Amino acid sequence: MANTVIPKELVDKIVSENHLSNVGRASIREVKKLINDIEAASGTRFIRMEMGIPGLPACQIGIEAEIKALQSGVASIYPDVYGIPELKTEIARFVKNFLNISVRPTSCLPTVGSMQGSFAAFLTISRAQAGKNTTLFIDPGFAVHRQQHAVMQIPYESFDVYNYRGEKLREKLEEYLSKGNISSIFYSNPNNPSWICFTENELKIIGDLANKYNVVVMEDLAYFGMDFRKDISKPGVPPFQATVANYTDNYLLFISSSKAFSYAGQRLGMMVISDKLFDTEFPNFKNYYASTGFGHTMIYGTLYPLSSGTAHSPQYGLAAILKAVNDGKYNFVDEIKIYAEKARRMKEMFLNNGFHLVYDKDEDENLADGFYFTVGYDKMSGDELLKELLYFGISAISLGITGSSRQGLRACVSLVPMEDLPELKTRLEAFRACHQ
C-alpha cells in the first residue's frame, strides 16, 4: 500500500507483537495499548478516537472541595458504604432538577464509577426473582458490560435497535420479555457507541413493558445532558434529560461524573434507585443474602463486599460540583458543548472523503452532534476498516465488539484537539486516495 502515513510493515509487526489476530475484535484497552506501541515505534502521533474518556480539565469546584476535605482529615477515615450525606442529598436534588424525578437521598448511592454500579446491579437483579436471571441488552452498547456478564456467568440476550425504532420497539421487546426469563433491560441514552437517543414514545414503550413483565430497567446516563438538540442546563426548568423513570418505578439509573463533569480520574459514579424498587422485598434473595429488601441488599449484600464503599475525598468533590449545578452557579452543559462542535466538523471531514454514517437517525430526526459518531467506508467490515485506518494514523474501535449488527467504527471526539482537525482532514484525504 503506497502513500500511507505509517509504514504498513511496521503496523503489521506491532499488531503481531500484541498477539492480535483481528484488531477489530480487540478490547478498547487493547486497542489503546496497540496505538501507544505504534506511536512509540513510528514517532507519529495518532488521531486518537478509540477511548471514550473526557478531553477537558476536571471541574475545579470538585478539586478544591477535595483538597479541603483531605486537609480536614477524611483520608484517615473509612466512608460509609452508602455514601456521605452531603453527596446523597445533592444527587437527589440533581435528579429532581434535571430529570424532574423525585427520589429520597437514601435511594442515591455512590459507586466506584458507573462500571462498579452496573456490576453490582447485574449481580443483584439477576438474583431477585426465581427463573429471571437474564439481562436484555438493547444494543449497540458498551462492550465491557458483556465482559461483566462473562465474569459473573450471568446470561444475557441482545438485539441491535437500529431496525426497531418507534412502535417496532414494542413488538421486539415483547418477543424477549414474553419468554419470562428476563430480569432486566439495559441500555445507554444517549447511546454508546451509536449516539442514538430514545424518543419519549420509545421510553414509554420500555417503561410500560417493564411494568407489564415486572423487569427492572437499567438506564445508563453516562452522557448526561449531551443530546445538545435541547438545552437541559437550567435547574428545575424544562426541558429535562429524557428518562424511562417517567414511565415506570422499576428503574435504576447510572449517572457518571466522568463525562458531564470531566471527573473521570476519581472513579465516582452515582446509582439512583427508584424509591419503590429500593423498598421492594424479593424473597428469592434469601438464597444469596441476609436480607430480602432490594436497597439493603444492594448496599450491604453486594456493594459492601465489592469495595466497602467509594473513596472518601472524591465524594466531597462531587457533592460540591452537584451543589453548584443545583444552585445554578455552574452550567455544566456549557462546559461540554465543545464536543458537539468537534463532532460536527469531524463528521463533515469523514463524509467529504467517502465515508458514511452508520447510525444517522432518531426515527426521522438527524442524530445530535456529541461525544461519539459512527462511520463506515464502502463495503469494508468494521474490522477491516479499523486495520486500514491504522496505516494512516487514525484509531477508533469496531462496532463489532458493541453488539451492533452493522459494519463500521465508533469514533470518539474527546481526545482530538481542535488544532489536530486539519491533520485529520489530510490523513482522511490520503486514505481516500489509496482506496479509490
C-alpha positions in Angstrom: 0.0 0.0 0.0 1.6 3.3 -1.1 1.4 6.7 0.5 0.4 5.6 4.0 1.2 7.8 6.9 2.9 4.9 8.8 4.7 2.1 7.0 2.3 -0.9 6.7 5.1 -3.3 7.6 5.7 -1.6 10.9 2.0 -1.5 11.9 1.6 -5.2 11.0 4.7 -6.1 13.0 3.4 -4.3 16.1 -0.1 -5.8 15.7 1.6 -9.3 15.6 3.7 -8.5 18.7 0.5 -7.6 20.6 -0.9 -11.0 19.7 -4.0 -9.5 18.0 -5.1 -11.9 15.2 -8.0 -9.5 14.5 -7.6 -5.9 15.6 -11.3 -5.3 15.2 -12.1 -7.8 17.9 -9.6 -6.3 20.4 -11.0 -4.7 23.5 -10.8 -0.9 23.8 -7.9 -1.1 26.2 -6.0 -3.5 23.9 -6.5 -1.0 21.0 -5.2 1.8 23.3 -2.0 -0.2 24.1 -1.6 -1.1 20.4 -1.8 2.6 19.4 0.7 3.5 22.1 3.1 1.0 20.8 2.8 2.1 17.2 3.3 5.7 18.2 6.4 4.9 20.1 7.9 2.8 17.3 6.9 5.2 14.4 7.3 8.6 16.1 4.0 9.5 14.5 1.2 10.8 16.8 -2.2 9.3 16.1 -5.6 11.0 15.7 -7.0 9.1 18.7 -10.6 8.2 18.7 -10.6 4.9 20.4 -11.1 5.8 24.0 -14.3 7.3 25.4 -12.7 9.4 28.0 -13.1 13.2 28.7 -10.8 15.6 26.9 -11.5 18.6 29.2 -10.0 19.7 32.5 -11.8 18.4 35.6 -14.2 20.7 37.2 -12.2 23.0 39.5 -15.0 23.2 42.1 -14.6 19.5 42.8 -10.8 19.7 43.0 -11.0 22.5 45.6 -13.6 20.7 47.6 -11.5 17.5 47.6 -8.4 19.4 48.8 -10.3 20.9 51.6 -11.7 17.5 52.6 -8.3 15.9 52.5 -6.9 18.7 54.7 -9.7 18.1 57.2 -8.6 14.5 57.6 -11.0 12.4 55.7 -8.2 10.3 54.2 -7.8 8.5 57.5 -11.5 7.6 57.9 -13.5 4.9 56.2 -16.5 6.4 54.4 -19.9 4.7 54.9 -20.6 2.2 52.2 -23.9 4.1 51.3 -22.2 7.4 50.9 -21.7 10.7 52.7 -24.9 12.6 53.5 -23.9 15.7 51.5 -23.5 13.8 48.3 -26.6 11.7 48.7 -28.6 14.9 49.2 -27.1 16.6 46.2 -27.7 13.6 44.0 -31.4 13.6 44.9 -31.6 17.3 44.2 -29.8 16.8 40.8 -32.2 14.1 39.8 -35.2 16.4 40.7 -33.6 19.5 39.0 -32.5 17.8 35.7 -34.8 14.8 35.3 -37.8 16.1 37.2 -37.9 12.8 39.1 -38.2 12.6 42.9 -36.1 10.2 44.9 -35.0 10.1 48.5 -31.4 10.7 49.3 -31.4 7.2 50.8 -32.0 5.8 47.3 -28.9 7.5 45.9 -25.6 5.6 46.2 -22.1 6.5 45.2 -20.2 3.7 43.3 -16.7 3.3 42.1 -17.6 4.6 38.7 -20.7 3.5 36.8 -18.8 0.4 36.0 -19.0 -0.8 39.6 -22.6 0.3 39.7 -23.5 -1.8 36.7 -21.5 -4.8 38.0 -23.4 -4.7 41.4 -26.8 -4.1 39.7 -26.4 -7.0 37.2 -25.4 -9.4 40.0 -28.2 -8.3 42.4 -31.0 -8.1 39.9 -30.2 -11.4 38.4 -30.8 -13.0 41.8 -34.0 -11.1 42.7 -36.7 -13.3 41.1 -36.6 -17.1 40.6 -36.4 -18.0 37.0 -35.5 -14.5 35.9 -31.7 -14.3 35.7 -31.1 -13.0 32.2 -30.3 -9.4 31.1 -31.6 -8.0 27.9 -29.3 -5.5 26.2 -30.8 -3.0 23.8 -27.7 -2.7 21.6 -25.3 -1.4 20.5 -23.7 -1.0 23.8 -20.5 -0.8 25.9 -18.6 -4.0 25.4 -17.4 -4.3 28.9 -20.9 -4.9 30.2 -20.8 -8.2 28.3 -17.4 -8.9 29.9 -19.0 -8.3 33.3 -21.6 -10.9 32.5 -18.9 -13.4 31.4 -17.1 -12.8 34.7 -20.2 -13.4 36.8 -21.6 -16.1 34.5 -24.9 -14.2 34.1 -26.8 -15.0 30.8 -27.8 -12.2 28.5 -29.7 -11.7 25.3 -29.4 -8.7 22.9 -30.6 -7.1 19.7 -29.5 -4.1 17.6 -32.2 -1.5 18.0 -31.4 0.2 14.6 -34.3 -1.6 12.8 -36.7 -1.4 15.7 -37.2 2.2 16.3 -40.6 3.7 17.3 -43.5 1.4 17.6 -41.4 -1.5 16.2 -39.6 -1.5 19.5 -42.7 -2.7 21.4 -43.0 -5.9 19.4 -39.3 -6.6 19.5 -39.2 -6.2 23.3 -42.3 -8.4 23.7 -40.5 -11.1 21.8 -37.9 -11.4 24.5 -39.9 -10.4 27.6 -42.7 -12.8 27.0 -40.3 -15.8 27.5 -40.3 -15.0 31.2 -36.5 -15.3 31.8 -35.6 -11.6 31.5 -34.7 -9.9 34.8 -33.7 -6.5 33.5 -33.4 -4.3 30.4 -30.1 -2.4 29.9 -29.3 0.5 27.5 -27.4 3.8 27.4 -29.1 7.1 26.5 -27.5 8.9 24.7 -26.2 5.7 23.3 -22.6 4.5 23.4 -21.5 3.9 20.6 -24.2 4.9 18.2 -25.3 8.2 19.8 -28.9 7.5 19.2 -31.3 8.9 21.8 -34.6 7.2 22.6 -37.7 9.3 21.9 -40.3 9.9 24.6 -42.5 7.4 22.8 -39.8 4.7 22.9 -39.1 5.4 26.6 -42.8 5.0 27.4 -42.8 1.6 25.5 -39.8 0.4 27.6 -41.4 1.6 30.8 -44.8 0.1 30.0 -43.4 -3.3 29.2 -41.2 -3.2 32.3 -44.4 -2.7 34.3 -46.2 -5.5 32.4 -43.5 -8.1 32.8 -42.0 -6.9 36.2 -38.5 -6.4 35.0 -36.1 -3.7 36.1 -34.9 -1.1 33.6 -31.3 -0.1 34.0 -30.7 3.2 32.2 -27.1 4.3 31.7 -26.9 8.1 31.6 -23.1 8.3 31.3 -23.5 11.2 28.7 -26.0 13.2 30.8 -27.1 16.4 29.0 -25.2 15.7 25.9 -28.1 15.5 23.5 -27.4 19.0 22.6 -30.5 19.4 20.5 -32.2 20.6 23.7 -30.7 22.6 26.5 -31.3 21.0 29.9 -28.8 23.2 31.7 -31.2 25.2 33.9 -32.0 23.5 37.2 -35.7 22.9 37.7 -36.7 24.3 34.3 -37.8 22.2 31.4 -36.8 20.6 29.1 -35.3 17.8 31.2 -33.0 14.9 30.5 -35.1 12.2 28.9 -35.5 9.1 31.1 -37.6 6.0 31.4 -38.2 6.9 35.1 -41.2 9.0 33.8 -42.9 5.8 32.8 -42.0 3.1 35.4 -41.0 2.7 39.0 -39.0 -0.3 38.1 -35.8 1.6 37.3 -32.2 2.0 38.3 -30.2 4.9 36.8 -26.4 5.2 36.4 -25.1 8.8 36.3 -21.5 9.3 35.6 -19.3 12.2 36.8 -16.7 11.3 34.2 -18.2 13.0 31.1 -20.5 15.7 32.2 -18.1 17.0 34.8 -14.8 15.6 33.4 -14.2 13.9 36.7 -13.2 10.5 35.3 -9.9 10.1 37.3 -11.8 10.0 40.6 -13.8 6.9 39.6 -17.1 8.1 41.2 -20.5 7.3 39.7 -24.0 7.6 41.0 -26.6 4.8 41.3 -30.1 6.1 41.6 -32.7 3.5 42.6 -36.4 4.3 42.5 -37.9 4.6 46.0 -40.4 1.8 45.2 -37.7 -0.6 44.0 -35.4 0.3 46.9 -38.2 -0.7 49.3 -39.3 -3.8 47.4 -38.9 -7.2 49.1 -37.6 -10.1 47.0 -38.0 -13.4 48.8 -35.5 -15.1 46.4 -32.7 -13.0 47.9 -32.8 -15.4 50.9 -30.9 -17.9 48.7 -28.0 -15.5 48.5 -28.2 -12.7 51.1 -29.2 -12.0 54.6 -31.9 -9.5 53.7 -34.8 -9.6 51.2 -35.0 -5.8 50.8 -33.6 -4.6 47.5 -31.9 -1.4 48.8 -30.5 -3.1 51.8 -29.2 -6.0 49.7 -27.7 -3.7 47.1 -25.7 -1.8 49.8 -24.7 -4.5 52.3 -25.1 -7.6 50.2 -23.3 -6.5 47.0 -21.6 -3.1 47.2 -20.1 -3.8 50.6 -18.1 -6.9 49.6 -17.1 -5.4 46.3 -15.3 -2.3 47.7 -16.6 -1.3 51.1 -17.7 2.0 49.5 -16.0 4.6 47.3 -13.0 6.8 48.1 -13.8 9.4 50.7 -12.5 12.7 49.3 -14.0 12.4 45.8 -17.4 12.2 47.4 -16.9 15.7 48.8 -15.6 16.9 45.4 -18.7 15.6 43.5 -21.0 16.9 46.2 -19.6 20.4 45.8 -20.0 20.1 42.0 -23.6 19.0 42.2 -24.4 21.7 44.7 -23.0 24.4 42.4 -25.0 22.9 39.5 -28.2 22.5 41.6 -27.9 26.1 42.8 -27.5 27.4 39.3 -23.9 28.6 39.9 -22.2 26.2 37.5 -23.5 25.4 34.0 -22.0 22.1 33.2 -23.7 21.8 29.8 -21.9 25.0 28.5 -18.6 23.4 29.5 -19.0 20.3 27.4 -20.6 21.8 24.2 -17.2 21.8 22.6 -17.8 18.0 22.0 -20.7 18.9 19.7 -18.7 21.3 17.6 -15.8 18.9 17.2 -18.3 16.1 16.2 -19.9 18.4 13.6 -16.6 19.3 12.0 -15.1 15.8 12.1 -18.2 14.1 10.7 -18.1 16.6 7.8 -14.5 15.6 7.1 -15.3 11.9 7.0 -18.4 12.4 4.8 -16.3 14.5 2.4 -13.9 11.7 2.0 -16.3 8.9 1.0 -17.3 7.7 4.4 -20.9 7.3 5.5 -22.7 7.5 8.9 -23.6 4.0 10.2 -26.2 5.3 12.7 -27.7 8.5 11.5 -31.3 9.0 12.7 -33.5 9.0 15.8 -36.6 7.8 13.9 -36.9 10.7 11.4 -34.6 13.2 13.1 -30.9 13.5 12.5 -28.7 12.4 15.4 -27.3 15.0 17.6 -23.6 16.0 17.4 -21.9 14.9 20.5 -19.3 12.6 22.2 -19.5 9.8 19.6 -20.4 9.2 16.0 -20.2 6.1 13.8 -18.7 5.7 10.3 -18.3 3.1 7.6 -16.5 3.1 4.3 -17.7 1.4 1.1 -18.2 -2.3 1.7 -15.5 -2.7 4.3 -16.3 -4.5 7.5 -15.6 -2.6 10.7 -12.7 -4.9 11.5 -11.1 -4.3 8.1 -11.7 -0.5 8.2 -10.1 -0.2 11.7 -7.0 -2.1 10.4 -6.7 0.1 7.3 -7.0 3.3 9.2 -4.1 2.4 11.5 -1.8 2.8 8.5 -3.0 6.4 8.3 -2.5 7.2 12.0 -6.2 7.1 12.8 -7.7 5.0 15.6 -11.2 4.0 16.6 -13.0 0.8 17.7 -15.0 -1.6 15.6 -18.8 -1.7 16.1 -18.3 -5.5 16.1 -17.5 -5.5 19.8 -20.6 -3.5 20.7 -23.4 -5.8 19.8 -24.1 -3.9 16.6 -25.3 -5.7 13.6 -23.9 -3.1 11.3 -20.4 -2.6 9.8 -18.3 0.4 10.8 -16.4 2.1 13.6 -17.2 4.2 16.7 -15.3 7.4 16.7 -14.9 9.5 19.9 -14.2 13.2 19.6 -13.0 13.9 23.1 -9.2 13.4 22.7 -8.9 15.1 19.3 -7.8 18.7 19.9 -9.2 21.3 17.6 -5.7 22.1 16.3 -5.5 18.5 15.1 -8.5 18.7 12.8 -6.5 19.9 9.7 -4.2 16.9 10.2 -7.3 14.6 10.4 -8.5 16.1 7.1 -5.1 15.5 5.5 -5.0 11.8 6.6 -8.5 11.1 5.5 -7.7 12.5 2.1 -4.7 10.2 1.9 -6.9 7.3 3.0 -9.4 8.0 0.3 -6.7 8.4 -2.4 -5.4 4.9 -1.5 -8.9 3.3 -1.6 -10.4 4.8 -4.8 
